[in-house]
Amino acid sequence: MPSWSNVTTCEPAKIERDGHSWLEAGAGEETIVFLHPIVGTSVYWEPQMQALSDRWRCVAWDAPGYGGTAPVSEPLAPSVTASLLDFFDVAGIVRAHVVGLSLGAMFALHAATGDHGRFDRLVLADTSAAFGIDPDDWLNDWLGDLRSGTALPAVVDDSIGAITSVAPEQDLRNRIVASFGDVPNGAFETASRYIAFHNVAAELASITQQTLVLVGEHDGETPPEYARAIADGLANATFHQIPGVGHLSSLEAPEVFSDLVRSFVAR
């Protein structure tokens, strides 16, 4: 399969409307919605959108406070779920397959516990059912450089280097980092607090969609045993470990990740 930069499907277009921003490519009858990690914006998903827009309408949402998406008032699951479902309405999405990684997969997990009828298949990558360490200690450490005055793009660039095992394609990495010039520090802190207090472990059994749980072999942030616990707790889940990569598996192995999504969603 060619690298994502050589795929000839249409280039993603940036859209801003009614308090939401997203990238969109393709015009298939079915839609895939992509939810990015904390160190990504909608730009993060360009490789997968390029690879999959030959068959599906591919839509990558900017999380609350990122890009042109309005912030939420509090970093709690109901607020973010309401924003996500409002985005579905604004973008004219009746139902969609949902692909989330890390923070984005946490959004998807929480939203999928509700009986709103908007999600088809789920792909949950490099995430957890609940935060595993003391949230306040982690927030103080994670946000220390940002609170000390380091610019957010530099924080994101350093973080990408620290949590990947395979160096991402440099041009895409540069564009992801540059996109954080438009993300307020407060939005990043809100997303961080969402991660720190995330816990959907008791509700996993209520999620009935067919789900693919993915994890990088060397993911040190949400290791394979976290992913296995999600798969074991879901009613209809398949577990797959991607060899040789770390926490940002879709960025480190874009072609492998895209192929896995394609084969799963197309069933």
N, C-alpha and C positions, 0 to 999 in steps of 0.2 A: 504494500500500500504506500502511496507517496506521502511525503511529509506534509503536515498541515498547510505549510506556506505554499505548496505547489498544487493544492486542490483547486479545481476550476469552478466550483460552485460559487454562487453570488457572495459578494462581500457583505458583512453585517452592516446594517444601517442603524445609526443612533436615533432614538425616538424619545421625546419628552412630552408628556401629556398629563394634565390633571394631577399633578403632584407625584408622578412616577417617571423614571427614566429606565430605558432598557436598550439592548442591542437586539436586532432581529435580522434573520436571514432565512430564505426558503419560503415555500408556499404550499407545503404538503397539507393533506386533509387532516392529519394528526399533528399535534403540537408537543414539543419538548420544552419545558421550562427549566432553566439552569440557575442554581442558587450558589453564589460564590462563597469562598472562605473569607475570614476576616482580613487576610492580607491580599485580597483580590477585589476587583470591581467587576462590572459586566465584561470588561476587556479580557478578564482571566479566561473566559470560555471561548475565545475566538477559535482555537484549534478544533474543538468539538463542533462548533457551529459550522465551520468550513467543511468538516468531514461529513456531517449528517444532514446538511440542508438540501442535499439532493433528493431526499425523501420526506423530510419532516419540516414543518415550520419550527424554527429554532429561535427561542426567545431567552435572553439572559438578562435577568432583573438586577438592577442596582438595589442593594439592601437599604432599609431606612437610614436616611442621613448621608448615604453615598450618592455621588453624582447628583442628579436632579430629583431623587426620590425624597419626599418629605420625611423628616425624622419622626420617631415615635416619642410619646411623652414619657414612657418608662420602659426599661429594658426587660419586659416580661413577655412570656409567650403569647398571651391573648392579644397584646398590642401588635406584635409582629405578625401574628396570624391574620388579624383584621386587615393590616396593611397589605399582606400578600394576596388575600382574597379580593381586596379592592383593586389591586393591580390586575388580577384576572379579569375583572369587569371592565376596567379601563382599556385593557389590551384586546378585549373581545374574545377572551379564551373561555370556552364553556367547560371543557375538560382537557387535561394535559397529563402526559408523563412528566415526572419531576425528577431531576438529577441534582443532588446537592452534595457538596463536599465540605467537611468540617463544620463551620458555623452554618453554612447553607443547608447541610444535612440535618442539623439541629432544628432549623426552621421547618424543614419538611417533616421531621418526626413529630414535632408538636402539632403542626397543622393537620397531619394525617390522623391524629387521634380524634378529631371532630368528624361528625357525620355530615359533611358538606357536599359530598358527591362530585368534587371537582378534580380529584386525582385518579389517574389510571395506574400505571406501573411506577414504582419508585426505585431509584438508584441512590443508595446512601454510601458515601465514600469517606473513609478516614475520619470517623466521628465516634461519638460515644453516646450511651443512653443517659449518662449522668456524669457530672464533673467529678474527678477523682481525687482532688487534693483540696487543701484549705483555700477557699476562694479569695479571702482577703490577702493572704500571703502571696498568692499567685498574681493578683491584680497589682499589688505594690511592686512586685518584681517585673511583671510584664510591661507595666506602664511607666516604669521608673525613668527611662531615657526620654520618653515623650514629655513627662511632667517636668523634667529637668531642662527642657528647651530644645531637644533634638527634633529636627523637622520630621513630620510624619513620613514623607517619602523615604527618608534615610532609615527610619525605624523599620519600615516595611521591607526595604531592600536587605537590611541585615537579617531580618526574620526569615525571609525566603531562603537565604543562604544557610541559616541555622537549622531549618527543618526539612531540607531536601537532601537526598542521598545522591541524586543525579542532577547535574547542573541543567537548569531549564534553558531553552533556546533564548539567546541573549536579547534579541530584538524584542521578543514578546515580554521578557522580564522587564526590560527598560520601559516599555509602554504601560505595563501594569504599575510599576513604581511611579511613573509620571502621572498616571491617572489619580494618584492620591494627593496631588496638588489641589484638587477640587473637593477633597474630603475634610471636613472640619475635625479638629482633634476631639471635640465632644462626641461626634458620631462614632469615632473609633472607640472611645471610652465606653459608650453605651453598648456597642457590639461586644466589647470585652466583658462587660458585666453580664450580658446575656449568656455568654459562654460559662462564666464563673458560677452562675446559679442555675444552670441548665440541669434538669432532671426529669426524664420521661420514663424511667425504668419501670415504674409501676403500671404504666399505661401501654406498654409494648403490645400486649396481647389484644388490644382493641384495634390495632392496625391490621387490616385484612388484605390489603393490596398485595399482588405479587411484587416481591422486592428483591433486588440484587444488592447485597452488602459487599462492598469492595474495601480493600485496605492494602497499603504498601507493606511489603515484607519488612522494611526497616523503619516503619513509622514509629518514632519515639514519642510523639505527642498523644496519639490515640492508637496504641499498639494493637496487633492482631487479636489479642484476647478480648479487647473491648468490642471489636467488630464481631467476633464470634458470639459474644454475649448478646448483641443485638439480634443476630441471625437466629440464635436459639430461642429468643423471647418472642419473635414474630410468628404469626400463623403460617405465612407462605413466603419463606425466605430462602435464597440461595447465597452461599458464602463463596467468595473468591479472593485469593491473595495474589497481588501483583508482584512478581519477583523483582528484587533489586532496587526498589524505589522507596522513598520516604513518605512524609506526610502529605505532600502535594502531588499525589499519584497522577492526576490528570495532566499536570504541568510537566512532570518528569518523564512520563511515558504516554504522550498524547495519542499516538496511533493505537497503542494497545488499549488504552482507556476507551477511545472512540469505538473500536471494534467490539469491545465488551458491551457497551451501551447499545450499539446497533443490533447485535445478535439478540440481546435481551428484549429490547423494545419491539423488535420486529416479529417476535414469536406469535 
